[in-house]
Amino acid sequence: MPCLSVEPKVLAHFARVLDHASTEGVLDAKSLGELHREFLARDKSGNTWTVGLKTGAWNVVEAGRWVSRSTPPDRLELELDLFLRLNALPDEHRICPCCLDHQLRKHRYCTRCRFDFGP
């Protein structure tokens, strides 16, 4: 599965979007559960990371257990399919898949790289 190398702030943004989708009933329970289970990224060493939807706390799998950490590495690998599904959730902002810049949803084109988000 293709991945995008993203800064941790991208995952933190998606945690807020997913939490909002949960509290506002944007997704049914099954869809929300699936996205939440898949809400993982890997660092260059292959360690699995996630960020808490409600707490914003970073967690990593070490020796088969989730452990809290204050900060993740500078870059994390996020599956492209997951990125696109999270980016499609309702929010005022979205993230350009080409340059990873945060954009207002009202823009059809990325103001940084001119990627066409489509209608």
N, C-alpha and C positions, 0 to 999 in steps of 0.2 A: 504494500500500500504506500503510495507517495506521501511524503511528509513535508511540512514547512518548518523551517528553523525560525522560532519566534522568541521575542523577549518575554520574560515572565509577566510583564504588564498586560500582554495579550490574553494570557490565561486568566489573570485577575479580572480583566474586562468581561470575559466570557462567564466567569463565575457570577458576577453581578447580573448579567443578562439571564443566565439560567435560574438564578434565585428569583429574579423578577418574574420570569415565566412561571415558576412554581407558585409564587404567592398570588399572582394575578389569574391563575387558571388558564394560561395561554395554551398549555399542553395537557393532554389527558395523562393520567397517572402512569400508564404503560410507557408512553413516549418519553415522559420526563424521567422515569426510572432508567430507561435504556440510555438516554443521553448522559445522565448522571453517572452510570456505571462506566461509560466510555470516556468520561471526562478525565483523561490521563495524558501525560506527555512524558517523554524520555530525555534524559540528558545524554551527553556524548559518551558516557560510560555505560549507558544502558539502564540506569536506574529509573524507576517509575516515580513520577511526581504528580501531585494534584494540589488544588487549593480549595479550602472549605468554602462552600457556597454562602453560608451564613457568617462564618467567622473570618474568612479571608486568610486563615492560617495555612501555611505551606506544610505539606506532608510528603515524605518519601518512603518507599519500601526499602527496609534494611533487614537482612536475615529473615525475610518472609513476613515482616510485620510493619505496619504503618508507624512512622516516627515523625514527630513534629520537628520542623527546622525553621529557623528564623528567615532564611532567604534561600531561594533556589539558585542554581548556576545562572550565568548571564544569558544562555540560550537553551531552549528546550525544543524538542522535535514533537510536533503535533500532526496527527494524521490529517491529510488534506480534506478527506470526506467529512471528518468531524468538524474541522474548521469551517467548512462551507455550511454544514447544518446548523452550527451555533451562530454563524454570521447571519443566517436567514431568520433567526428569531427576532421578534419585534423589539426594537430599541431605537433611540434617537440617533445612535452612531452605529457604524459598521466599520470593518477593517478591510482595507484593500488587500486582496490575495497576492498582488504583484509586489507592492512596495511596503506592505504592512502598516501603512499610515492610517490613523483614525480619521474617518470621514463622517460628515453629517449625512444621514440617510437620504435627505432631499436631493443630494447631488447625484446626477446620473454618471458623471465621470469623476475619477479620482483627481483631486485638485493638485496632487503631487506628480503622478506618473501618467495620468489621462486614461487609466484603465476604464473600460466601459462596463458599468455594473448592469446595464440593460434596463428595460422599463420597470 
